[in-house]
Amino acid sequence: KNVTMNKEPAGMQVSVKVTEKKGDEVQKQSHYSEEIATSIMGNINTKLDFIGKYFNVEAEDIKNKLVSSLIPLNKTFHTEVETSPDLYGPFWIYSTLILLVVVTANFARYLAIENKDDYFYKYEFISVAFIYFYVVGFGLPILVFLLIKFLFAVEIALMTSICIYGYSFTILIPLLFLCIFPFELLEYIVLGYGLAHSTLFLVYNMYKAIEDHAQKSKYIILGLIIGFQVILYLVLKFYFFSKISESDILKNKAG
C-alpha cells in the first residue's frame, strides 16, 4: 500500500518556532514587568507606612508639645520629641499659619492705608505663604540635616529635626493677630519677639540633639540655624507685613 504522509513545509515549521519563541519572550517580559510593578508598589507602601506612623499620634501628645513649645527653654518638649517625633503637629501648624498670614497681612494692609479706595487684596500671598511654610518649613530642616550630616559628619534623626522646626513656629500663631494693628513699632516688637523665641527654641533643642556628636562643629551648625531663622523672619516682615506703597497702588490701577 502507498501511504501518503502530509508534511508541513520547512518555512512553516520555522515560523511556528519563531512565534513560540516570541511568545515565550513576551511572557518573560510580562512576568518581569509584573515583578517590577510589585516591587515599586511594595516600596511605596513601605514608605507610606513609615511616614504614616508619624501622623498616627494621640491628641494629648500634640497638645502637650504645643504647650511645651511656647516655652523656649523647655526640657519637657525635648524629651517628648526624642521619644515620639511627629509630622502631624508641624503639618497643622503650617496649615494654620498659611491661613493666618494671608488674612492678617491683608487686613493689616487695609488698616494701614489712609484712602481705603486704594486698597487691593494681594492674592499672591496665598501661593507665597504656601511655599514659605510648607516648602521651607519641611525643606529647611531637611537641608540642615543634610548639611550637618555630610559637611560635619554629625548624625541627627531627620524626623526629630523636622518636628523641632515645625513646633518652633507655634509662637507665631498668637503673634500674627497682634500684627494686624497698623503700628510699625508694634510689628517690629512682635516679630522681633517671635524671632528671638523661635530661634532660642531651635538652638536649645538642636543643641540638645547634637551636643554629644558635634564637639567642634556644633557652634557652626547653630550659627547656620540662626542665620536661616533671621532670613525667614525678615521675609515675614518685609514681604507679608509691608505697607502698600504709592508704586503698588499705581501698578494695581494700571494692571
C-alpha positions in Angstrom: 0.0 0.0 0.0 1.1 3.5 -0.7 0.9 5.6 2.4 0.7 9.4 1.8 2.2 11.5 4.7 1.3 15.2 5.0 4.5 17.1 5.8 4.4 20.7 6.8 6.7 22.9 4.7 10.0 23.8 6.3 9.2 27.5 6.2 6.0 26.9 8.2 7.9 25.0 10.8 10.4 27.8 11.3 7.6 30.3 11.5 5.9 28.2 14.3 9.2 28.0 16.2 9.8 31.8 15.9 6.2 32.5 17.0 6.6 30.2 20.1 10.0 31.9 20.9 8.4 35.3 20.7 5.5 34.2 22.9 8.0 33.0 25.5 9.8 36.3 25.4 6.5 38.2 25.8 5.6 36.1 28.8 9.0 36.6 30.3 8.8 40.4 29.7 5.3 40.4 31.2 6.4 38.5 34.2 9.4 40.8 34.6 7.1 43.9 34.4 4.8 42.4 37.0 7.8 41.9 39.3 9.0 45.5 38.8 5.5 46.8 39.4 5.1 44.7 42.6 8.5 45.9 43.8 7.6 49.5 43.2 4.2 49.2 44.9 5.9 47.4 47.8 8.4 50.3 48.2 5.7 52.9 48.0 3.6 51.1 50.6 6.7 50.7 52.9 7.4 54.4 52.6 3.8 55.4 53.2 3.7 53.1 56.3 6.9 54.7 57.5 5.6 58.3 57.1 2.1 57.3 58.3 3.3 56.4 61.7 4.3 60.0 62.3 0.8 61.1 61.7 -0.8 58.5 63.8 -0.5 60.3 67.1 -2.6 61.0 70.1 -4.3 64.4 70.5 -3.0 64.6 74.1 0.6 64.2 72.8 0.1 67.0 70.2 -1.4 69.3 72.9 1.5 68.7 75.3 4.0 69.5 72.6 2.2 72.7 71.5 2.0 73.9 75.1 5.7 72.9 75.8 6.8 74.7 72.6 5.5 78.1 73.9 8.4 78.0 76.5 11.7 78.1 74.5 13.9 76.5 77.2 11.7 73.6 78.0 13.3 70.2 78.8 9.9 68.5 78.6 9.5 69.3 74.9 12.9 67.9 74.0 12.2 64.7 75.9 8.8 64.3 74.1 10.4 64.9 70.7 13.2 62.5 71.3 10.8 59.7 72.3 7.9 60.4 69.9 8.6 62.9 67.0 5.6 63.5 64.8 4.7 65.2 61.5 1.0 65.8 62.4 1.7 68.8 64.6 4.1 70.6 62.1 1.7 70.0 59.2 -1.3 71.6 61.0 0.9 74.4 62.4 2.0 75.3 58.9 -1.6 74.9 57.5 -2.9 77.3 60.2 -0.1 79.8 59.6 -0.8 79.9 55.9 -4.4 80.9 56.5 -3.4 83.4 59.3 -0.6 85.1 57.4 -2.8 85.6 54.3 -5.7 87.0 56.3 -3.8 89.1 58.9 -1.3 90.5 56.3 -4.0 91.7 54.0 -6.1 93.1 56.9 -3.0 94.9 58.2 -2.5 96.5 54.8 -6.2 97.6 54.8 -6.0 99.2 58.2 -2.7 100.9 57.4 -3.8 102.6 54.2 -5.4 106.1 54.5 -7.5 106.1 51.4 -9.5 102.8 51.6 -10.4 103.1 47.9 -6.8 102.5 47.0 -6.7 99.2 48.9 -6.4 95.9 47.0 -6.2 92.3 48.2 -2.9 90.7 47.5 -3.8 87.2 46.3 -0.2 86.2 45.7 0.2 86.0 49.4 -1.6 82.6 49.2 1.0 80.9 46.9 4.0 82.6 48.6 2.7 81.6 52.1 2.2 78.0 50.8 5.9 77.9 49.7 7.1 79.8 52.8 5.5 77.4 55.3 5.2 74.0 53.5 8.2 74.0 51.2 10.6 76.0 53.5 9.0 74.6 56.7 9.7 71.0 55.7 12.6 71.6 53.3 14.8 73.7 55.6 15.2 71.1 58.3 16.0 68.5 55.6 18.6 70.9 54.3 20.0 71.4 57.8 20.0 67.6 58.3 22.0 67.1 55.0 24.4 69.9 55.8 25.3 68.6 59.3 25.4 65.0 58.1 27.7 65.4 55.0 29.7 68.6 55.9 30.2 67.9 59.6 29.6 64.1 59.8 27.1 64.6 62.6 24.2 62.2 63.0 20.8 63.5 63.9 17.4 61.9 63.4 15.7 63.6 60.4 12.2 63.4 61.8 13.4 64.9 65.0 14.8 67.9 63.1 11.6 68.4 61.1 9.5 68.1 64.3 11.6 70.7 66.2 11.4 73.1 63.3 7.6 72.7 63.0 6.9 73.4 66.6 9.3 76.4 66.6 6.6 78.2 64.6 3.9 77.6 67.2 4.6 81.0 68.8 3.7 82.8 65.5 0.0 81.7 65.8 -0.9 84.2 68.6 1.6 86.8 67.5 0.2 87.2 64.0 -3.1 88.5 65.5 -1.1 91.4 67.0 0.5 92.2 63.7 -3.0 93.3 62.4 -2.8 96.6 64.2 -1.3 99.3 62.0 1.6 100.3 64.2 5.1 99.8 62.7 6.8 99.7 66.0 4.4 97.1 67.4 5.1 94.9 64.3 8.9 95.1 64.9 8.4 94.3 68.6 6.0 91.4 68.0 8.0 89.8 65.1 11.3 90.5 66.9 10.0 88.6 69.9 8.8 85.8 67.6 12.3 85.6 66.0 14.0 85.6 69.4 11.6 83.0 70.9 11.7 80.6 67.9 15.5 80.9 67.5 16.1 80.3 71.1 13.7 77.3 71.0 15.6 75.9 67.9 19.0 76.5 69.3 18.2 74.9 72.6 16.6 71.8 71.2 19.0 71.3 68.3 21.9 71.8 70.7 20.5 69.0 72.8 20.2 66.8 69.8 23.8 67.4 68.6 25.8 68.2 71.7 27.1 64.6 72.1 28.1 64.3 68.4 29.5 67.6 67.3 32.0 68.9 69.9 33.9 71.1 67.4 31.3 72.0 64.8 28.2 72.4 66.9 28.5 76.2 67.1 28.9 76.5 63.3 25.7 74.4 62.9 23.8 76.5 65.4 25.1 79.6 63.6 23.6 78.3 60.3 20.3 77.6 62.0 20.2 81.2 63.4 21.1 82.7 60.0 18.2 80.7 58.3 15.8 81.8 61.0 16.7 85.5 60.7 16.1 85.3 56.9 12.7 83.7 57.4 11.5 86.5 59.8 12.9 89.2 57.5 10.7 87.8 54.7 7.8 87.7 57.0 8.2 91.4 58.0 9.3 93.0 54.7 7.2 91.0 52.3 4.0 90.0 54.1 3.6 92.9 56.5 5.0 95.7 54.3 2.6 98.6 53.8 1.0 99.4 50.5 3.3 101.9 48.7 2.3 104.5 46.1 4.0 102.4 43.4 1.9 99.4 44.5 -1.2 101.5 44.1 -0.2 102.7 40.6 0.7 99.2 39.5 -2.7 97.9 40.7 -4.6 100.7 38.9 -2.6 100.2 35.7 -2.9 96.4 35.7 
